[in-house]
Amino acid sequence: MTTPNTPVPTPLHLALALDGAGWHPAAWREPDARPGELFTARYWTDLVAEAEAGLLDFVTIEDALSPQSTRFDGFDARTDQVRGRLDAVLIASRVAPVTEHIGLIPTATVTHTEPFHVSKAIATLDYVGLGRAGWRAQVSRPAENTHFGRREHAPFSLEDYHRPEVQAAVAESFAEAEDFVEVVRRLWDSWEDDAEIRDAATDRFIDRDRVHYIDFVGSRFRVRGPSTVPRPPQGQPPVTVLAHSTVPYRLGARSADVVYVTPRDHDDALAIVTEIRTEQRAAARESETVHVFGDLVVFLDDTATAARERKARLDDLDGTEYTSDAHVFTGTAAELADLLQDWQRAGLTGYRLRPAALPHDLHAITRELVPELQRRGVFRTEYTAGSLRTRLGLPRPASRYATPTAAA
């Protein structure tokens, strides 16, 4: 019970990152895994329905333009790990009609694709989901160049990352990503909200004055527009990015609504948030809400010992100790809740949890972690009406192309 002098806990946002049978490479070999159903609609609708039952803000769905691999610079030869994925946008479109509240954020890459196609796909998803779509914009790995034959950048390994020529290539890729996101956002705005009249009496389906060319001209894209899909229900579906260092932090601060980051502890989280807020101010976005979500891989069990033992058993099956770009947590729901609140005090506004094994860790999140956070007063007890933007505290923006005459 709180008193007048007791600070009210700040609610946090909670999202789920879905990928295959879970984030541990051996998760598909667990007794409760469903490897034979990974490429079925039912598998994905079941997972997202469970996440919605846990009142989570949204789910993200992983995707890429190359098969999964233990190598950064190409496809490996392993046959004992999950390989192959369904298209994330199409999964989300299938799940949308059988869910009601949870946000759906598929991954779509910004390399080797065109902004026009991504803008159409996410806008369509926003209609199918009645205002619950988002987009995780992802830069491709260099090894994917050979699938398309339009880029000459040679693949490089992580050991080469700090070489000047590699740094220049990385900077160019993220600059291209910034332009890509800008074009997508402009295409979403190319139709004003009331462009569709649908008045049979006057033979007018649209008001042509409210449909605009975007005329984007840059060094990487020349896109005239307009989109073929009317303005999405949210106006601008939330754009999200995963960032590990300064260059992608800058992309997130300039272009995204949610930035996923991978801190190792409280102090690291504080330093990352500080850097992103500095970049946000430099981009003149200090008045806008830009969420910073911490990513964690989670092994959750009734005891910390059980969680550690389960990870060790999966490591043995895989033949190596599992590590990740994100912090790997093993423990109980209460211990994870302690960590989430600690890192929240460093400035994080939410978390994207990566279940190590599905469905085990998903059930632990929705049936153990969520009730624990609810008892602490830091997570919702029901969904409220509204779009994904509304749930994230993001105002619905007006089209940048709206004119006083057209709006009158």
C-alpha positions in Angstrom: 0.0 0.0 0.0 1.3 3.4 -1.0 1.3 6.6 1.2 1.2 10.2 -0.1 5.0 10.2 0.1 5.6 6.9 -1.6 6.6 7.1 -5.3 4.2 5.5 -7.7 6.0 2.8 -9.7 6.4 3.7 -13.4 4.7 1.2 -15.6 7.0 -0.5 -18.1 6.4 -1.9 -21.6 7.0 -5.5 -22.3 7.4 -7.1 -25.8 8.3 -10.5 -27.0 10.8 -11.5 -29.8 9.7 -14.6 -31.6 12.2 -16.7 -33.7 11.8 -20.3 -34.6 11.7 -22.7 -31.7 13.3 -20.2 -29.4 16.6 -18.3 -29.2 18.7 -21.2 -28.0 19.9 -23.2 -31.1 19.0 -26.5 -29.4 15.5 -25.4 -28.3 13.8 -27.4 -31.2 15.0 -30.6 -29.5 13.1 -30.0 -26.3 10.2 -32.4 -25.6 7.6 -29.7 -25.7 8.9 -28.0 -28.8 7.0 -28.2 -32.1 9.7 -28.4 -34.8 7.3 -30.1 -37.3 5.0 -27.1 -37.1 7.5 -24.2 -37.5 6.2 -23.6 -41.0 2.5 -23.7 -40.2 0.1 -20.8 -39.5 -1.2 -22.6 -36.4 2.2 -22.5 -34.7 2.5 -18.7 -35.0 -1.1 -18.0 -34.1 -0.7 -20.1 -30.9 2.5 -18.3 -29.9 1.0 -14.8 -30.4 -2.3 -15.8 -28.8 -0.3 -16.8 -25.7 1.6 -13.5 -25.8 -1.8 -11.6 -26.0 -3.1 -13.6 -23.1 -0.2 -12.2 -21.2 -1.2 -8.6 -22.1 2.2 -7.9 -23.8 2.5 -4.7 -25.8 3.7 -6.4 -29.0 5.6 -9.2 -30.6 8.4 -8.9 -33.1 9.0 -11.6 -35.7 12.5 -12.3 -36.9 13.4 -12.5 -40.5 16.4 -12.1 -42.8 17.5 -12.5 -46.4 19.7 -15.5 -45.7 19.3 -18.7 -43.7 20.3 -18.7 -40.0 24.0 -19.3 -39.5 26.6 -19.5 -36.8 28.8 -17.5 -39.1 28.4 -13.7 -39.6 29.9 -13.8 -43.1 28.0 -16.6 -44.7 25.9 -19.8 -44.5 27.4 -22.6 -42.3 27.2 -26.3 -42.8 25.4 -27.2 -39.6 22.4 -29.6 -39.9 21.5 -29.8 -36.2 20.0 -26.3 -35.8 16.9 -24.8 -37.2 17.4 -23.4 -40.7 14.8 -21.6 -42.8 12.0 -19.1 -41.9 8.6 -18.0 -43.2 8.2 -14.4 -44.3 7.7 -12.3 -41.2 5.3 -9.8 -42.8 3.1 -12.6 -44.1 3.1 -14.4 -40.7 1.9 -11.1 -39.1 -0.8 -10.7 -41.7 -2.0 -14.3 -40.9 -2.0 -13.7 -37.2 -3.7 -10.3 -37.2 -7.2 -11.4 -37.9 -7.2 -13.9 -35.0 -5.9 -11.5 -32.4 -7.4 -8.4 -31.1 -5.1 -6.2 -29.0 -1.4 -7.2 -29.3 0.9 -5.2 -31.6 2.5 -7.1 -34.5 5.9 -5.9 -35.6 7.5 -8.0 -38.4 11.1 -7.6 -39.5 11.7 -6.3 -43.0 15.2 -5.5 -44.3 16.2 -2.2 -45.8 18.9 -3.6 -47.9 18.2 -5.2 -51.3 14.5 -4.2 -51.0 12.6 -1.1 -52.0 10.9 1.4 -49.7 7.8 1.3 -51.8 7.3 -2.4 -51.2 7.9 -2.2 -47.5 5.6 0.8 -47.1 2.8 -1.1 -48.9 3.3 -4.2 -46.8 3.3 -2.6 -43.4 0.4 -0.2 -44.3 -1.6 -3.2 -45.4 -0.8 -5.0 -42.2 -2.0 -2.0 -40.2 -5.4 -2.3 -42.0 -5.6 -6.0 -41.4 -4.7 -5.5 -37.8 -6.9 -2.5 -37.2 -4.1 -0.2 -36.2 -1.7 -2.7 -34.5 1.2 -2.9 -37.0 4.7 -1.8 -36.7 8.0 -2.4 -38.5 11.4 -3.6 -37.4 13.8 -2.1 -40.0 16.9 -4.2 -40.4 20.2 -3.8 -42.3 21.3 -6.9 -44.1 24.5 -8.7 -43.4 27.1 -8.3 -46.3 27.0 -12.0 -47.1 23.4 -11.5 -48.4 24.7 -9.5 -51.3 25.4 -12.6 -53.4 21.7 -13.4 -53.3 20.8 -10.4 -55.4 23.8 -9.5 -57.5 23.4 -5.8 -57.3 26.1 -4.8 -54.8 29.8 -5.4 -54.9 30.6 -5.1 -51.2 32.8 -8.0 -50.1 31.7 -10.0 -47.1 33.6 -9.4 -43.9 33.9 -11.1 -40.6 33.3 -9.7 -37.1 37.1 -9.6 -36.7 37.3 -7.1 -39.6 34.7 -4.8 -38.1 37.1 -2.1 -36.9 39.0 -1.8 -40.2 38.4 1.7 -41.8 37.0 0.3 -45.0 34.5 -1.9 -43.1 33.5 1.0 -40.8 32.9 3.1 -44.0 30.7 0.3 -45.5 28.7 0.0 -42.2 28.2 3.8 -42.0 26.9 3.8 -45.6 24.6 0.9 -44.9 23.0 2.7 -42.0 22.8 6.0 -43.9 20.9 4.1 -46.6 18.7 2.7 -43.9 17.9 6.3 -42.7 16.9 7.3 -46.2 14.9 4.1 -46.6 12.9 4.8 -43.4 12.3 8.4 -44.5 10.9 7.3 -47.9 8.6 4.8 -46.2 7.3 7.4 -43.8 6.7 9.8 -46.6 4.8 7.2 -48.6 2.6 6.5 -45.5 1.8 10.3 -45.5 1.2 10.5 -49.3 -2.5 9.9 -48.7 -4.2 12.3 -46.3 -6.6 10.8 -43.8 -9.7 11.9 -45.6 -8.5 11.3 -49.2 -11.2 8.5 -49.6 -14.6 10.0 -50.1 -16.5 7.0 -51.4 -19.5 9.1 -52.4 -21.5 7.2 -55.1 -24.0 10.1 -55.4 -21.2 12.4 -56.7 -19.2 9.7 -58.4 -16.2 10.6 -56.3 -14.3 7.7 -54.6 -11.2 9.9 -53.7 -10.3 13.5 -53.4 -7.4 13.8 -55.8 -6.1 16.9 -54.1 -5.5 14.9 -50.9 -3.2 12.3 -52.6 0.3 13.6 -53.0 3.5 12.9 -54.8 6.4 12.6 -52.3 9.1 13.5 -54.9 11.9 12.1 -52.8 15.3 12.6 -54.5 18.5 11.4 -52.7 21.7 9.7 -53.5 20.2 6.3 -52.9 16.5 6.5 -53.8 14.4 8.5 -56.2 10.8 7.9 -55.4 7.9 9.9 -56.7 4.9 8.2 -55.1 2.2 8.3 -54.1 1.6 5.0 -52.3 -1.0 2.6 -53.7 -2.3 2.0 -50.1 -4.3 4.8 -48.4 -2.8 6.2 -45.2 -2.5 3.5 -42.5 -5.0 3.6 -39.6 -2.2 4.7 -37.3 -1.0 7.3 -39.7 2.6 6.2 -39.0 2.9 2.6 -37.8 5.8 2.6 -35.2 9.2 2.0 -36.6 11.7 0.0 -34.5 15.4 -0.9 -34.8 17.9 -3.0 -33.0 21.1 -1.2 -32.1 24.4 -2.3 -30.6 26.7 0.7 -31.1 26.9 4.4 -32.0 26.0 4.2 -35.7 22.8 2.2 -35.2 22.0 4.2 -32.1 22.1 7.3 -34.3 19.7 5.6 -36.8 17.3 4.9 -33.9 17.5 8.3 -32.5 16.9 10.0 -35.9 14.4 7.6 -37.5 12.7 5.2 -35.0 10.0 5.2 -32.4 11.5 2.2 -30.5 15.2 1.3 -30.2 16.1 -2.1 -28.9 19.5 -2.2 -27.2 21.6 -4.9 -25.5 23.0 -3.7 -22.2 25.0 -6.0 -19.9 24.2 -4.3 -16.6 22.6 -1.2 -15.0 25.6 1.1 -15.8 25.8 -0.1 -19.4 22.1 0.6 -19.8 22.6 4.1 -18.4 25.4 4.8 -20.8 23.4 3.5 -23.8 20.3 5.6 -22.9 22.5 8.7 -22.4 24.1 8.2 -25.8 20.7 7.7 -27.6 19.2 10.8 -25.9 22.2 12.8 -27.0 21.7 11.7 -30.6 18.0 12.4 -30.2 18.7 16.0 -29.2 21.2 16.4 -32.1 18.4 15.2 -34.4 16.0 17.9 -33.0 13.7 15.1 -31.7 14.0 15.9 -28.0 10.3 16.7 -27.8 9.3 13.3 -29.3 8.9 10.0 -27.6 11.6 7.6 -28.5 11.4 4.4 -26.5 14.6 2.5 -25.5 13.8 -1.2 -24.8 16.4 -3.5 -23.4 16.8 -6.9 -25.1 17.3 -10.0 -23.0 17.4 -13.7 -23.7 15.6 -15.4 -20.9 15.7 -18.9 -19.3 13.0 -18.9 -16.6 12.2 -21.6 -14.1 10.9 -22.1 -10.6 14.5 -21.9 -9.2 17.6 -20.2 -10.5 19.4 -23.6 -10.3 16.8 -25.2 -12.6 17.2 -22.4 -15.1 21.0 -22.8 -15.1 20.7 -26.5 -15.4 18.3 -26.3 -18.3 20.6 -23.9 -20.2 23.6 -26.2 -19.5 21.6 -29.2 -20.9 20.7 -27.3 -24.0 24.3 -26.2 -24.4 25.4 -29.8 -24.2 23.0 -30.7 -26.9 24.3 -27.9 -29.1 28.0 -28.7 -28.4 28.9 -25.2 -27.2 28.0 -22.7 -24.6 25.2 -20.4 -25.8 26.1 -16.7 -25.9 24.2 -13.8 -27.4 24.5 -10.2 -28.5 22.0 -9.6 -25.6 22.3 -10.4 -21.9 21.4 -14.0 -21.2 19.3 -14.2 -18.0 18.9 -17.5 -16.1 16.7 -17.4 -13.0 13.2 -17.0 -11.6 10.4 -14.6 -12.7 10.9 -12.6 -9.4 14.6 -12.3 -10.1 14.0 -11.1 -13.6 11.4 -8.6 -12.4 14.1 -7.2 -10.0 16.5 -6.8 -12.9 13.9 -5.2 -15.2 13.1 -2.6 -12.5 16.8 -2.0 -11.8 17.5 -1.3 -15.5 14.4 0.7 -15.8 15.9 3.1 -13.2 18.8 3.5 -15.7 16.3 5.0 -18.2 15.0 2.0 -20.2 11.3 2.4 -20.9 10.6 -1.3 -21.7 12.0 -4.6 -22.6 11.9 -7.0 -25.5 12.3 -10.5 -24.1 13.7 -13.3 -26.2 12.4 -16.7 -24.9 15.3 -19.2 -25.0 12.9 -22.1 -25.7 9.3 -22.2 -26.9 6.8 -22.7 -25.5 8.5 -23.1 -22.0 9.9 -19.6 -21.6 7.0 -17.9 -23.3 4.6 -19.5 -20.7 7.0 -18.5 -17.9 6.8 -14.9 -19.2 3.1 -14.7 -19.6 2.1 -16.8 -16.6 4.8 -16.0 -14.0 6.7 -12.8 -14.9 3.6 -10.8 -15.9 1.7 -11.6 -12.7 4.8 -10.8 -10.7 5.1 -7.4 -12.4 1.4 -6.8 -11.9 1.8 -7.4 -8.2 4.5 -4.8 -8.2 2.2 -2.3 -9.9 4.4 -1.9 -13.0 2.4 -3.7 -15.6 -1.2 -3.5 -16.9 -3.9 -5.8 -15.8 -6.0 -5.4 -18.9 -5.7 -4.0 -22.4 -7.3 -0.6 -23.1 -8.8 0.4 -26.4 -6.5 2.0 -28.9 -3.8 1.5 -31.5 -0.3 0.3 -30.9 0.9 3.9 -31.1 -1.6 4.8 -28.3 -0.3 1.9 -26.1 3.2 3.2 -26.6 2.2 6.8 -25.8 2.9 8.0 -29.3 0.5 10.6 -30.7 -1.0 10.1 -34.1 0.8 12.5 -36.5 -0.9 14.4 -39.2 0.2 13.8 -42.8 3.1 16.1 -43.6 1.5 16.8 -47.0 -1.9 18.0 -45.6 -2.7 21.5 -46.7 -5.0 24.0 -45.1 -7.2 24.0 -48.2 -7.5 20.2 -48.4 -8.1 20.0 -44.6 -10.9 22.6 -44.7 
